[in-house]
């Protein structure tokens, strides 16, 4: 199992990399960070549950002192990727993407506790539209597997 952090630590990391973003936008970015991390690593980025709301999502604050600093390269890479891919979008655009997603819609069906399940996020962020888009310049799933296999055979993984 990989390393996890807290939602507050992710927000602090975002603050350090993109100062000036409002809290609402940072919380929306948590959705994408959690989804991409789950899809890529198989483990949650942070432990706190996410809930589908009218305004996108909400994540409970972690009680206690200051947010622990992120010291995992995998976690830093996930957050950095999300900032590059999504931080230029407006909060309205981020909300639209979230509200169009299957995990958010499934959670909204449960009016008692609209919790977004990690498995839903994993499945959504692993779907072919996300991982194998021919117009996307990022490596697709097959290219990533090939590169990882090559690195492993070279002893550098």
Steps between C-alpha positions, in 0.01 A plus 500: 500500500627846410537803714201727566482852632223733613275726297642794696854398398392487135346848531820630665703350213269667247542830687877469475489430125210726399462775760184707485248232403180524700407216735200398288720444195757311705227270630383436144859411405498242781246299300737471203805437717325219687363349178828504311693366798254215553505412130879510473610369840201299624511673839321814615701822499332610823280315747217748559175421317369721220134586466307612193339841557313758295830688471707199390653322795584547864772339707508511877788687658748299698482591867821588677812697432669606181478284191789255469741583219485276194822303468393233250611544141196304375262731687684813387493374140124439513427846637741663255335322209154612614619860534645495149191340350217672691608813689450733203131402483245718671315370806184484283681282244637273775150466650359413157759226452435362848122511469518324162699215653347168596645498857338834582166396348499168686573675829222755445248216475556427869340802664578380855876487449617600152848353551713449190641148518865442415415211266275728296783753465750227411273363228420848363861613478608168345238501226630500141377857435738613774796272432502430126380816328672504157507882499675511836876545485552316830607135477203265487458198725682259265793740456528544879501122555767459233718771660452357850589149375813635334604689814438195718712283268780756529484487878394863529152492651 
